[in-house]
């Protein structure tokens, strides 16, 4: 496994607070389980790489990437009859990435719909962690991570602006500025982030064992709102030639 990609995966796990869920009420850290999750995320990243690299996607390679993912799920003890259901959000997001080539941009979808599906890999990982430790659901449900997942996915797009300008990526922040300009994009993104903050403050979630979802969500909202403005100012410096095949004048997308 490529060390740089492995480090990226570990950073993702820590950013999304997965290690705290894995270790909850466990006497010993399960190294083997952790490594199996890393391998699963690694193969998901390889799938994503194929979707980002070429305008003409070789679906035979996509099939091979999915075979590796299903093998990882086998190793994690997920039965074959459950695997398609567990991966349904990844299938959906893959569909949206492929549709970019047809001029169907993420901006035609609502912010919440798009970022819900963009967090598909993290949702899968968390589902597997909850399966392994059923006592978690009695403390905090998977649904209570929804706002945290939304804001961290937005943050990922904003942080990755420069990197994603070189790939065919479903980065809504980047594509929105390409299609609608920076001022409109900043307004839409920071309005959505404020909505997340407002909804977050109304929730009643009990924190436990260093799990503070509401606090983390609010922290991410504040830092991401600031970053949205900063990154939008840098947009004009980017080389967007990889997207020259998109005829934005013929798309009828809405934010």
Secondary structure in CASP SS format (residue, H / E / C, confidence):
PFRMAT SS
TARGET T0000
AUTHOR 0000-0000-0000
METHOD secondary structure of the structure
MODEL  1
X C 1.00
X C 1.00
X H 1.00
X H 1.00
X H 1.00
X H 1.00
X H 1.00
X H 1.00
X H 1.00
X H 1.00
X H 1.00
X H 1.00
X H 1.00
X H 1.00
X H 1.00
X C 1.00
X C 1.00
X H 1.00
X H 1.00
X H 1.00
X H 1.00
X H 1.00
X H 1.00
X C 1.00
X C 1.00
X C 1.00
X C 1.00
X C 1.00
X C 1.00
X C 1.00
X H 1.00
X H 1.00
X H 1.00
X H 1.00
X H 1.00
X H 1.00
X H 1.00
X H 1.00
X H 1.00
X H 1.00
X H 1.00
X H 1.00
X H 1.00
X H 1.00
X H 1.00
X H 1.00
X H 1.00
X H 1.00
X H 1.00
X H 1.00
X H 1.00
X H 1.00
X H 1.00
X C 1.00
X C 1.00
X C 1.00
X C 1.00
X C 1.00
X H 1.00
X H 1.00
X H 1.00
X H 1.00
X H 1.00
X H 1.00
X H 1.00
X H 1.00
X H 1.00
X H 1.00
X H 1.00
X H 1.00
X H 1.00
X H 1.00
X H 1.00
X H 1.00
X H 1.00
X C 1.00
X C 1.00
X C 1.00
X C 1.00
X H 1.00
X H 1.00
X H 1.00
X H 1.00
X H 1.00
X H 1.00
X H 1.00
X C 1.00
X H 1.00
X H 1.00
X H 1.00
X H 1.00
X H 1.00
X H 1.00
X H 1.00
X H 1.00
X H 1.00
X H 1.00
X H 1.00
X H 1.00
X H 1.00
X H 1.00
X H 1.00
X C 1.00
X C 1.00
X C 1.00
X H 1.00
X H 1.00
X H 1.00
X C 1.00
X C 1.00
X H 1.00
X H 1.00
X H 1.00
X H 1.00
X H 1.00
X H 1.00
X H 1.00
X H 1.00
X C 1.00
X H 1.00
X H 1.00
X H 1.00
X H 1.00
X H 1.00
X H 1.00
X H 1.00
X H 1.00
X H 1.00
X H 1.00
X H 1.00
X H 1.00
X H 1.00
X C 1.00
X H 1.00
X H 1.00
X H 1.00
X H 1.00
X H 1.00
X C 1.00
X C 1.00
X C 1.00
X H 1.00
X H 1.00
X H 1.00
X H 1.00
X H 1.00
X H 1.00
X H 1.00
X H 1.00
X H 1.00
X H 1.00
X H 1.00
X H 1.00
X H 1.00
X H 1.00
X H 1.00
X H 1.00
X H 1.00
X H 1.00
X C 1.00
X H 1.00
X H 1.00
X H 1.00
X H 1.00
X C 1.00
X C 1.00
X C 1.00
X C 1.00
X C 1.00
X C 1.00
X C 1.00
X H 1.00
X H 1.00
X H 1.00
X H 1.00
X H 1.00
X H 1.00
X H 1.00
X H 1.00
X H 1.00
X C 1.00
X H 1.00
X H 1.00
X H 1.00
X H 1.00
X H 1.00
X H 1.00
X H 1.00
X H 1.00
X H 1.00
X H 1.00
X H 1.00
X H 1.00
X H 1.00
X H 1.00
X H 1.00
X H 1.00
X H 1.00
X H 1.00
X H 1.00
X H 1.00
X H 1.00
X C 1.00
X C 1.00
X C 1.00
X C 1.00
X C 1.00
X E 1.00
X C 1.00
X C 1.00
X E 1.00
X C 1.00
X H 1.00
X H 1.00
X H 1.00
X H 1.00
X H 1.00
X H 1.00
X H 1.00
X H 1.00
X H 1.00
X H 1.00
X H 1.00
X H 1.00
X H 1.00
X H 1.00
X H 1.00
X H 1.00
X H 1.00
X H 1.00
X H 1.00
X H 1.00
X H 1.00
X H 1.00
X H 1.00
X H 1.00
X H 1.00
X C 1.00
X C 1.00
X C 1.00
X H 1.00
X H 1.00
X H 1.00
X C 1.00
X C 1.00
X C 1.00
X C 1.00
X H 1.00
X H 1.00
X H 1.00
X C 1.00
X C 1.00
X C 1.00
X C 1.00
X C 1.00
END
